Amino acid sequence: MDDDEPLQLSAHALEALQSFKQEEEARRKQFEQLYQQVASESENDAILEKSPTPAASIDVFPEDWQLSQFWYTDETAAILARALLQGADEDTVVCIASAPSVFAAIGKLKPEEVPTKHVYLLEYDQRFKVLAPGRFYAYDYTTPDDVPEKLYKKCHRLLIDPPFLEEECQTKSAQAARNLLAEDDGALTKTGDKRFKLISSTGERMRELILKHYPETRMTDFHPQHKNGLSNEFSCYASFECEHWKFVQDH
């Protein structure tokens, strides 16, 4: 073949490229619609009277692998959302750190499954302001003491998913968690459930670090799944059992 001859894609490759462009355009339009919806409702503070998040698919937000973003499957996100909110009451303060797909899943739950409006998202990626209007706080695990003053030691329930499977990230994320969590005094919600609950979803090989930093948790038999698949085995560590998981027996 002549070196000067322009490269041509196969019909299959052209079709795949066209499909990718169409998906990207569809996501762009969905994001724009979500942004307009939030902007409109925020003008009269209507958004603060609604559930903690507009009903939006996490698929509107393309994963940024440089930020180690891997969205949970819809089923996994819904399970984690329900487990975090189950038995809460209107005074329960809930925080989700570095797991925007779980926050998005809350917007799709039935109103009776979201008993509190005090649900907040901490996330490094500023795009998620439109997913959590009025409830979004910029969060960087590298500065764990820089948590929102409003949430400092005020959170009764926390789900945290450190973005990187390495010791520094896990350790600093745990430090941020302690700055967010209220003291567990054994109190119950108005429904009689535990007010204080902690979930950490991360790689199974982080087990020793997780149990070191969160001694109140144990490994469960629930294994979070991701939309695009990951080679790392993920586990769910929690301070409680529920209908979605049980503790793994120690050997």
C-alpha positions in Angstrom: 0.0 0.0 0.0 1.3 3.5 -0.8 2.4 5.3 2.3 0.7 8.5 1.1 -2.6 6.7 0.6 -5.0 8.0 3.3 -6.1 5.5 5.9 -9.7 4.4 5.7 -11.8 2.8 8.4 -13.7 -0.4 7.8 -17.5 -0.2 7.6 -17.7 -1.9 11.0 -15.3 0.7 12.6 -17.2 3.6 11.0 -20.5 2.2 12.4 -18.9 1.9 15.9 -17.6 5.5 15.7 -20.9 6.9 14.6 -22.7 5.0 17.4 -20.2 6.5 19.9 -20.7 10.0 18.6 -24.5 9.6 18.9 -24.2 8.3 22.5 -22.0 11.2 23.4 -24.5 13.7 21.9 -27.4 12.1 23.7 -25.5 12.3 27.0 -24.7 16.0 26.3 -28.4 16.8 25.7 -29.4 14.9 28.9 -26.9 16.8 30.9 -28.0 20.1 29.5 -31.7 19.2 30.3 -30.7 18.3 33.8 -28.8 21.6 34.2 -31.7 23.6 33.0 -34.1 21.7 35.3 -32.0 22.4 38.3 -31.5 26.1 37.4 -35.2 26.6 36.9 -36.2 24.9 40.2 -33.4 26.6 42.2 -34.8 30.0 41.3 -37.7 29.6 43.8 -35.9 27.1 46.1 -38.3 24.3 44.9 -35.4 21.9 44.6 -34.8 22.0 48.4 -38.4 20.8 49.0 -38.0 17.8 46.8 -36.2 14.5 47.3 -32.4 14.8 47.8 -31.6 14.6 44.0 -33.3 15.0 40.7 -34.1 11.7 39.1 -31.2 11.4 36.7 -29.2 8.5 35.4 -25.6 8.2 36.3 -25.0 7.4 32.6 -25.4 11.1 31.9 -21.9 11.5 33.4 -19.2 9.8 31.4 -16.6 8.0 33.6 -13.3 9.8 34.0 -10.8 7.0 34.4 -8.1 9.4 35.4 -10.2 10.2 38.5 -10.7 6.4 38.9 -14.4 6.8 38.2 -16.2 3.5 37.8 -20.0 3.6 38.2 -21.9 0.9 40.1 -24.5 -1.1 38.2 -28.0 0.2 38.8 -28.8 -2.8 41.0 -25.7 -2.3 43.2 -26.3 1.4 43.5 -29.9 0.9 44.5 -29.0 -1.8 47.1 -26.4 0.5 48.7 -28.8 3.5 48.7 -31.6 1.4 50.3 -29.2 0.0 52.9 -28.0 3.4 53.8 -31.5 4.9 54.2 -33.4 2.0 55.6 -34.8 2.8 59.1 -33.8 6.4 58.9 -36.1 9.2 60.0 -36.5 12.9 59.1 -33.7 14.0 61.4 -31.1 11.5 60.1 -28.1 13.1 58.4 -26.7 11.0 55.6 -23.5 11.5 53.6 -22.2 9.8 50.5 -18.5 10.4 49.7 -17.0 9.5 46.3 -20.0 7.4 45.2 -22.2 9.6 43.0 -23.9 6.6 41.4 -25.4 5.8 44.8 -26.6 9.4 45.2 -28.2 9.2 41.7 -29.9 6.0 42.7 -31.6 7.8 45.6 -33.4 10.0 43.1 -35.1 6.9 41.7 -36.3 5.5 45.0 -39.9 5.8 46.1 -40.6 8.8 48.4 -41.3 6.5 51.3 -37.8 5.0 50.9 -36.2 8.4 51.4 -37.4 9.6 54.9 -34.9 12.4 55.3 -34.0 15.4 53.2 -30.6 15.6 54.9 -28.7 13.6 52.3 -25.4 15.1 51.0 -22.9 14.2 48.3 -19.2 14.8 48.7 -17.3 14.5 45.4 -14.2 15.8 43.7 -15.8 16.1 40.3 -17.6 19.4 40.1 -20.0 18.1 37.4 -22.1 16.6 40.2 -23.3 19.9 41.4 -26.2 19.5 39.1 -27.0 16.1 40.5 -27.1 17.3 44.1 -28.2 21.0 44.0 -27.9 22.5 47.5 -26.5 19.2 48.8 -23.2 19.0 47.0 -19.8 19.7 48.6 -16.4 19.6 46.9 -14.3 16.9 48.5 -10.7 15.9 48.0 -9.5 12.9 49.9 -5.9 14.4 50.0 -7.2 17.1 52.4 -9.2 15.0 54.9 -9.5 17.7 57.5 -11.2 20.1 55.0 -14.7 18.7 55.3 -17.8 21.0 55.2 -18.4 22.8 58.5 -22.1 22.0 58.2 -21.3 18.3 58.2 -18.3 18.2 60.6 -19.1 15.4 63.1 -22.8 15.7 62.2 -23.3 12.7 59.9 -25.3 9.7 61.4 -24.8 7.6 58.3 -22.0 7.5 55.9 -21.2 5.6 52.7 -17.6 6.1 51.5 -15.9 4.6 48.4 -12.2 5.7 48.3 -11.3 6.3 44.6 -7.9 4.5 44.7 -7.0 1.1 46.0 -3.8 2.1 47.8 -2.9 2.8 51.4 -2.6 6.6 51.4 -6.0 7.1 49.8 -7.7 4.6 52.1 -6.0 6.1 55.2 -6.9 9.7 54.4 -10.4 8.8 53.3 -10.9 7.1 56.8 -9.6 10.3 58.4 -12.2 12.3 56.4 -14.8 9.8 57.5 -14.0 10.4 61.2 -14.3 14.1 60.7 -17.8 13.6 59.2 -19.2 11.0 61.5 -21.2 12.0 64.6 -20.4 10.0 67.8 -22.2 6.7 67.9 -24.0 6.9 71.2 -26.2 3.9 70.5 -29.2 6.0 69.7 -32.1 4.7 67.6 -34.2 6.5 65.0 -37.9 7.0 65.4 -38.5 3.7 63.6 -36.4 1.9 66.2 -33.5 1.2 63.8 -29.8 2.1 64.5 -29.3 5.8 63.8 -25.5 5.3 63.2 -24.5 3.3 60.2 -21.2 3.1 58.3 -20.5 1.5 54.9 -17.2 1.4 53.0 -17.3 -0.1 49.6 -13.8 -0.8 48.2 -11.5 -3.5 46.9 -11.3 -6.8 48.8 -7.6 -6.5 49.0 -8.0 -3.4 51.2 -9.6 -5.6 53.9 -6.9 -5.2 56.5 -6.7 -1.4 56.1 -10.5 -1.1 56.3 -10.9 -3.2 59.4 -8.0 -1.2 61.0 -9.5 2.2 60.2 -13.1 1.2 60.8 -13.1 -1.3 63.6 -16.8 -1.1 64.0 -17.3 -2.7 60.5 -17.0 -6.2 59.3 -16.8 -7.7 55.8 -20.2 -8.6 54.4 -21.2 -11.2 51.8 -22.4 -8.4 49.4 -20.0 -7.8 46.4 -20.7 -4.5 44.6 -20.7 -4.7 40.8 -19.7 -2.0 38.3 -21.2 -1.2 34.9 -18.0 -1.5 32.9 -16.5 -4.3 34.9 -13.3 -4.2 37.0 -10.6 -6.7 37.4 -10.5 -5.9 41.2 -12.8 -7.9 43.4 -14.9 -5.4 45.4 -16.4 -6.0 48.9 -18.8 -4.2 51.1 -17.7 -3.5 54.7 -20.5 -2.3 57.1 -21.2 -1.7 60.7 -24.6 -3.5 60.4 -26.4 -6.4 58.8 -29.6 -5.9 56.8 -31.8 -7.7 54.3 -29.2 -7.0 51.6 -26.2 -8.6 53.3 -24.9 -10.6 56.3 -21.4 -10.5 57.9 -18.9 -13.0 56.6 -17.8 -15.4 59.3 -14.2 -14.9 60.4 -12.0 -17.8 59.8 
